[in-house]
């Protein structure tokens, strides 16, 4: 039996009022409600491919006022037993999801244990950076999630260390390109730390200055990645970028970002099926409702939910449909100066992963690969036995026509005649 989910009409697409924040309003009219329904259906009715995918969905739902006890219990079960087999950022998302918008009377008895574990994992990240040329165990996006979570729930961290750590600009670049989602998550984390320092009136003028300068630098970089159609970075980084801009509007002028244009483009992307992954849907929904991860501790789930009924209707998607016809693509593995090309025929509607599997079947030596599941779907961990390595800042990059892809290997739909490439790269 499927449950009916409802959302509050008041506040739809309003920027949540947060202390010390200039707020703007992006209005949505009734004809666009179907896009939100589509996101919710994707999140609620999907089969989750990883433990953290369910946590991402739970966090998003609770931020917009929806309780899902079954999903909450599922996420709770992932925290049972020791040791907790999560990266620091994965654990941070789980804590945010379980703690978000506590309904009246709900106890969160395990938060302290999880926070202590996160503190330890965060310190492990810091120690790894000290011994491996500034490279964390995971990545700086996850470190930013760690700081945000520890800040929101009064965990232990050094503000001086954070101020120094976040002022290293190399942490925000991937393959020479500024990473919008990393920079945006850092803005959220630093905004939380900044407010905490201000509210507690700590004698930390030097730290405050460093943090404020870093926020302004990151906001400028985020806005520099704004496209003509309003997307910021790419389709999937736009959601967290919107959150960062919501909480930092004092750092840019009104003419520098047209929020309504961004919303309109996001609606088009939803129609194209770009948010059919539950993690992607979960990341874009809160900013469409005017909420950010900073609202985790100041919003309650027991909202008035009878003003906006969410049904199972969804806008038509323009995603490619599978058919009996086949398409021909060119696929190659590139390792430094060596290129291993091949021609592959796959069914119309196939994704990048299908091409890699077909190539591996044809020639297991040249095209063998391994992958792991993540909240965003599968990602490539090795090709020809060569593994990605965080300490060496190496990864397997997916490209089409020489351009890096923003979609993952399990979601990017390939096209006839396309030149596909998986390349050994550094960030």
C-alpha positions as CSV (number, residue, x, y, z in Angstrom):
1,X,0.0,0.0,0.0
2,X,1.4,3.4,-1.0
3,X,1.1,6.2,1.4
4,X,-0.1,9.7,0.4
5,X,2.4,12.5,1.0
6,X,1.5,16.1,1.4
7,X,3.5,19.3,1.5
8,X,2.8,22.8,2.9
9,X,1.7,25.3,0.3
10,X,2.8,28.2,2.5
11,X,6.5,28.6,2.2
12,X,6.7,26.7,-1.2
13,X,9.8,28.1,-2.8
14,X,10.3,30.7,-0.1
15,X,13.8,31.2,1.2
16,X,13.7,30.1,4.9
17,X,14.2,32.9,7.3
18,X,17.6,32.3,9.0
19,X,19.1,34.8,11.5
20,X,21.6,37.2,9.9
21,X,20.5,36.2,6.4
22,X,19.1,38.4,3.7
23,X,16.3,36.5,2.1
24,X,14.9,36.5,-1.4
25,X,11.7,35.0,-2.7
26,X,11.4,32.7,-5.7
27,X,7.7,32.1,-6.4
28,X,6.3,29.0,-8.2
29,X,3.0,28.9,-9.8
30,X,0.5,26.0,-9.7
31,X,1.5,24.8,-13.2
32,X,4.9,23.8,-11.8
33,X,3.7,21.6,-8.9
34,X,3.9,18.5,-11.0
35,X,7.7,18.8,-11.1
36,X,7.9,18.6,-7.3
37,X,5.6,15.6,-7.4
38,X,7.9,13.9,-9.8
39,X,10.9,14.4,-7.5
40,X,9.0,13.1,-4.5
41,X,7.8,10.0,-6.4
42,X,11.4,9.3,-7.5
43,X,12.6,9.6,-4.0
44,X,9.8,7.6,-2.2
45,X,9.2,4.8,-4.7
46,X,12.8,4.0,-5.7
47,X,14.8,1.0,-4.6
48,X,17.9,2.4,-2.9
49,X,21.2,1.1,-4.2
50,X,23.3,2.1,-1.1
51,X,22.8,2.7,2.6
52,X,23.7,6.4,2.2
53,X,21.2,6.9,-0.7
54,X,18.3,6.2,1.7
55,X,19.9,8.7,4.2
56,X,20.0,11.4,1.5
57,X,16.4,10.8,0.7
58,X,15.3,10.9,4.3
59,X,17.2,14.1,4.9
60,X,15.5,15.8,2.0
61,X,12.0,14.6,2.9
62,X,12.4,15.7,6.5
63,X,13.7,19.1,5.5
64,X,10.5,19.7,3.5
65,X,8.3,18.5,6.3
66,X,7.6,14.9,5.3
67,X,7.9,12.1,7.8
68,X,8.6,8.6,6.5
69,X,9.0,6.3,9.5
70,X,9.8,3.2,7.5
71,X,12.7,5.0,5.8
72,X,13.8,6.4,9.1
73,X,13.9,3.0,10.6
74,X,15.9,1.7,7.6
75,X,18.5,4.4,8.1
76,X,18.6,3.8,11.8
77,X,19.4,0.1,11.2
78,X,22.5,1.1,9.2
79,X,24.0,2.6,12.4
80,X,23.7,-0.6,14.4
81,X,26.8,-2.6,15.2
82,X,30.5,-1.7,15.3
83,X,32.6,-0.6,13.7
84,X,30.5,1.9,11.6
85,X,31.6,1.1,8.0
86,X,31.1,4.6,6.6
87,X,33.3,7.3,5.3
88,X,33.2,10.6,7.3
89,X,30.8,12.3,4.8
90,X,28.5,9.3,4.7
91,X,28.2,9.3,8.5
92,X,27.6,13.1,8.5
93,X,24.6,12.6,6.1
94,X,23.2,9.9,8.3
95,X,23.3,12.2,11.3
96,X,21.8,15.1,9.4
97,X,19.0,12.8,8.2
98,X,18.1,11.3,11.6
99,X,18.3,14.6,13.4
100,X,16.5,16.8,10.8
101,X,13.3,18.6,11.9
102,X,12.7,16.5,14.9
103,X,8.9,16.0,15.5
104,X,7.7,16.8,18.9
105,X,8.5,14.1,21.5
106,X,11.0,12.1,19.3
107,X,14.1,11.1,21.1
108,X,17.5,10.8,19.3
109,X,19.3,8.7,21.8
110,X,22.2,7.6,19.6
111,X,23.2,11.1,18.4
112,X,26.1,11.4,20.8
113,X,27.6,8.1,19.8
114,X,27.4,8.9,16.2
115,X,28.9,12.4,16.8
116,X,31.8,10.9,18.7
117,X,32.4,8.6,15.7
118,X,32.2,11.5,13.3
119,X,34.7,13.5,15.3
120,X,37.1,10.6,15.1
121,X,36.6,10.2,11.3
122,X,37.0,13.9,10.8
123,X,40.3,13.9,12.7
124,X,41.5,10.9,10.6
125,X,40.8,13.1,7.5
126,X,42.9,15.9,8.9
127,X,45.8,13.6,9.8
128,X,45.8,12.1,6.3
129,X,46.0,15.6,4.8
130,X,49.0,16.3,7.0
131,X,50.9,13.2,5.9
132,X,49.7,13.0,2.2
133,X,50.4,16.5,0.8
134,X,47.0,17.9,1.8
135,X,44.9,15.0,0.4
136,X,42.1,13.7,2.7
137,X,41.0,10.1,3.0
138,X,37.9,11.0,0.9
139,X,37.4,14.4,-0.6
140,X,36.8,18.0,0.5
141,X,33.1,17.8,-0.1
142,X,32.9,15.2,2.6
143,X,35.1,17.2,4.9
144,X,32.8,20.2,4.5
145,X,29.8,17.9,5.3
146,X,31.7,16.8,8.5
147,X,32.3,20.4,9.6
148,X,28.7,21.4,8.9
149,X,27.3,18.5,10.9
150,X,29.7,18.9,13.8
151,X,28.9,22.6,13.9
152,X,25.1,22.1,13.8
153,X,25.2,19.6,16.7
154,X,27.9,21.2,18.8
155,X,30.6,18.5,18.1
156,X,34.2,19.1,18.8
157,X,36.4,20.7,16.1
158,X,39.0,23.5,16.1
159,X,37.8,26.7,14.5
160,X,41.4,27.8,13.9
161,X,42.0,24.5,12.1
162,X,38.9,25.0,10.0
163,X,39.8,28.5,9.1
164,X,43.2,27.4,7.9
165,X,42.0,24.3,6.2
166,X,39.2,26.0,4.2
167,X,41.5,28.7,2.9
168,X,43.6,26.3,0.7
169,X,42.1,26.9,-2.7
170,X,43.4,23.6,-4.2
171,X,40.8,21.8,-2.1
172,X,38.1,23.1,-4.4
173,X,39.4,22.0,-7.7
174,X,39.0,18.8,-9.6
175,X,41.1,18.3,-12.7
176,X,41.9,22.0,-12.8
177,X,38.2,22.9,-12.7
178,X,36.5,24.6,-9.8
179,X,34.1,22.1,-8.1
180,X,30.9,24.0,-7.6
181,X,29.3,21.5,-5.3
182,X,32.5,21.2,-3.1
183,X,32.7,25.0,-2.9
184,X,29.0,25.3,-2.1
185,X,29.1,22.7,0.7
186,X,32.1,24.6,2.1
187,X,30.0,27.8,2.1
188,X,27.3,26.1,4.2
189,X,29.8,24.7,6.6
190,X,31.7,28.0,7.0
191,X,28.4,29.9,7.4
192,X,27.5,27.7,10.3
193,X,30.9,28.1,11.9
194,X,30.8,31.9,11.3
195,X,27.4,32.2,13.1
196,X,28.5,30.1,16.0
197,X,31.6,32.3,16.5
198,X,29.5,35.4,16.3
199,X,26.8,34.2,18.6
200,X,29.2,33.0,21.3
201,X,31.2,36.3,21.0
202,X,34.4,34.3,21.0
203,X,37.6,36.4,20.7
204,X,38.4,35.1,17.3
205,X,38.6,38.1,15.1
206,X,41.4,36.5,13.0
207,X,39.3,33.3,12.5
208,X,36.2,35.3,11.7
209,X,38.1,37.4,9.1
210,X,39.6,34.3,7.4
211,X,36.2,32.5,7.3
212,X,34.4,35.6,6.0
213,X,37.0,36.1,3.3
214,X,36.8,32.4,2.3
215,X,33.0,32.5,2.0
216,X,33.2,35.6,-0.2
217,X,35.9,34.0,-2.4
218,X,33.8,30.8,-2.8
219,X,30.6,32.7,-3.6
220,X,32.4,34.6,-6.3
221,X,33.8,31.4,-7.8
222,X,30.3,29.7,-7.6
223,X,28.7,32.7,-9.5
224,X,31.5,32.6,-12.0
225,X,30.4,29.1,-13.0
226,X,26.8,30.2,-13.7
227,X,25.7,29.3,-17.2
228,X,23.6,31.4,-19.6
229,X,20.5,29.2,-18.8
230,X,20.9,29.7,-15.0
231,X,22.5,26.4,-14.1
232,X,25.5,26.7,-11.8
233,X,28.3,24.4,-12.6
234,X,26.1,21.6,-14.0
235,X,22.7,20.2,-13.5
236,X,23.6,18.2,-10.4
237,X,25.7,20.9,-8.6
238,X,23.0,23.6,-9.0
239,X,21.0,22.4,-6.0
240,X,23.7,22.7,-3.4
241,X,24.9,25.9,-5.1
242,X,21.4,27.4,-4.6
243,X,21.7,26.5,-0.9
244,X,25.0,28.3,-0.7
245,X,23.7,31.4,-2.4
246,X,20.6,31.4,-0.2
247,X,22.7,31.8,3.0
248,X,25.3,34.2,1.5
249,X,23.2,36.9,-0.3
250,X,25.2,39.6,1.5
251,X,28.2,38.6,-0.6
252,X,26.7,39.3,-4.1
253,X,24.5,41.9,-5.8
254,X,20.9,41.3,-6.8
255,X,21.8,41.4,-10.5
256,X,24.4,38.7,-10.1
257,X,22.0,35.8,-9.8
258,X,18.5,35.4,-11.3
259,X,17.0,32.7,-9.1
260,X,13.8,32.4,-11.1
261,X,15.8,31.7,-14.3
262,X,17.6,28.9,-12.4
263,X,14.3,27.5,-11.2
264,X,12.9,27.5,-14.7
265,X,15.9,25.6,-16.1
266,X,15.7,23.1,-13.3
267,X,12.1,22.4,-14.2
268,X,13.1,21.7,-17.7
269,X,15.9,19.4,-16.5
270,X,13.3,17.5,-14.4
271,X,11.2,17.0,-17.6
272,X,14.3,15.6,-19.4
273,X,14.6,12.9,-16.7
274,X,17.8,14.3,-15.3
275,X,16.7,13.8,-11.7
276,X,15.4,10.2,-11.9
277,X,18.2,9.2,-9.6
278,X,16.8,9.4,-6.0
279,X,20.0,11.1,-4.7
280,X,19.8,13.7,-7.4
281,X,16.1,14.3,-6.7
282,X,16.9,14.5,-2.9
283,X,19.6,17.2,-3.4
284,X,17.5,19.5,-5.6
285,X,14.2,19.3,-3.6
286,X,15.2,21.3,-0.5
287,X,16.4,24.4,-2.4
288,X,13.2,24.3,-4.5
289,X,11.3,24.5,-1.2
290,X,13.6,27.4,-0.1
291,X,15.4,25.3,2.5
292,X,19.1,24.5,3.2
293,X,21.0,22.0,5.3
294,X,21.3,24.8,7.9
295,X,17.6,24.4,8.5
296,X,18.2,20.9,10.0
297,X,18.1,22.3,13.5
298,X,15.5,25.0,13.2
299,X,12.6,23.3,11.4
300,X,10.0,20.9,12.8
301,X,8.4,18.1,10.8
302,X,5.0,18.5,12.5
303,X,4.0,21.2,9.9
304,X,0.6,21.8,8.4
305,X,0.7,19.3,5.6
306,X,-2.9,19.4,4.4
307,X,-2.5,22.4,2.1
308,X,-0.7,20.7,-0.7
309,X,-1.4,17.1,-1.6
310,X,1.3,15.2,-3.4
311,X,-0.2,12.6,-5.7
312,X,1.6,10.0,-7.9
313,X,1.2,12.2,-11.1
314,X,4.4,13.2,-12.7
315,X,5.3,15.3,-15.8
316,X,6.1,13.4,-18.9
317,X,9.8,12.6,-19.2
318,X,11.8,13.0,-22.4
319,X,14.3,10.3,-21.4
320,X,15.2,8.0,-24.2
321,X,13.1,4.9,-24.5
322,X,14.5,1.5,-25.1
323,X,13.7,0.0,-28.5
324,X,14.8,-3.0,-30.5
325,X,17.1,-0.9,-32.6
326,X,20.9,-0.7,-32.0
327,X,23.4,2.1,-32.0
328,X,27.1,2.2,-32.8
329,X,29.5,4.1,-30.5
330,X,33.3,4.5,-30.3
331,X,34.8,3.7,-26.9
332,X,38.4,4.0,-25.7
333,X,40.4,3.7,-22.5
334,X,43.1,6.3,-22.1
335,X,46.0,5.8,-19.6
336,X,48.5,8.6,-19.8
337,X,49.8,8.4,-23.4
338,X,48.3,5.0,-24.3
339,X,44.9,4.7,-25.9
340,X,42.9,1.5,-26.3
341,X,40.0,2.0,-28.8
342,X,37.2,-0.2,-29.9
343,X,33.8,0.0,-31.7
344,X,30.8,-1.1,-29.7
345,X,27.2,-1.8,-30.8
346,X,24.6,-1.6,-28.0
347,X,20.8,-1.4,-27.9
348,X,19.3,2.1,-28.2
349,X,18.8,3.6,-24.8
350,X,21.9,2.0,-23.3
351,X,24.0,3.8,-20.7
352,X,27.7,4.3,-20.5
353,X,28.1,1.3,-18.2
354,X,26.5,-1.0,-20.8
355,X,29.2,0.1,-23.3
356,X,31.9,-0.7,-20.8
357,X,30.4,-4.1,-20.0
358,X,30.2,-4.9,-23.7
359,X,33.8,-3.9,-24.3
360,X,35.0,-5.9,-21.4
361,X,33.2,-9.0,-22.8
362,X,34.9,-8.4,-26.1
363,X,38.4,-8.0,-24.7
364,X,38.8,-8.6,-20.9
365,X,42.4,-7.6,-20.9
366,X,42.1,-4.1,-22.4
367,X,38.7,-3.2,-21.1
368,X,38.3,-5.0,-17.7
369,X,37.1,-2.7,-14.9
370,X,35.7,-2.7,-11.4
371,X,33.0,-0.5,-9.9
372,X,31.3,0.2,-6.6
373,X,27.9,1.5,-5.7
374,X,27.4,4.9,-4.2
375,X,24.5,7.2,-3.3
376,X,24.7,8.5,-6.9
377,X,24.8,5.1,-8.4
378,X,27.8,3.0,-9.6
379,X,31.2,4.6,-10.1
380,X,34.4,3.2,-11.7
381,X,37.1,2.2,-9.3
382,X,39.6,0.6,-11.6
383,X,40.3,-0.1,-15.3
384,X,43.0,-2.6,-16.4
385,X,43.7,-3.2,-12.7
386,X,44.7,0.5,-12.2
387,X,42.8,1.8,-9.2
388,X,41.7,5.4,-8.3
389,X,43.6,6.7,-5.3
390,X,42.6,9.7,-3.1
391,X,46.1,10.1,-1.7
392,X,47.4,10.5,-5.2
393,X,44.4,12.5,-6.3
394,X,43.7,10.1,-9.2
395,X,40.3,9.0,-10.6
396,X,38.6,7.6,-13.7
397,X,37.0,10.4,-15.7
398,X,34.1,9.8,-18.1
399,X,34.1,11.8,-21.3
400,X,32.0,12.3,-24.4
401,X,33.5,14.0,-27.4
402,X,36.4,15.0,-25.2
403,X,34.2,16.8,-22.7
404,X,33.8,15.6,-19.1
405,X,30.4,14.2,-18.2
406,X,28.4,15.4,-15.3
407,X,26.2,12.2,-15.2
408,X,27.5,8.9,-13.8
409,X,28.4,5.7,-15.6
410,X,25.0,4.2,-14.7
411,X,22.8,7.1,-15.8
412,X,24.4,8.7,-18.9
413,X,22.5,7.5,-21.9
414,X,24.8,7.1,-25.0
415,X,23.9,8.2,-28.5
416,X,24.6,6.8,-32.0
417,X,28.1,7.7,-33.3
418,X,29.3,9.1,-30.0
419,X,32.9,9.1,-29.0
420,X,33.1,7.8,-25.4
421,X,36.2,7.7,-23.2
422,X,37.2,6.6,-19.8
423,X,40.4,8.4,-18.9
424,X,42.9,8.1,-16.0
425,X,43.0,11.6,-14.6
426,X,44.2,13.7,-11.7
427,X,42.4,16.3,-9.7
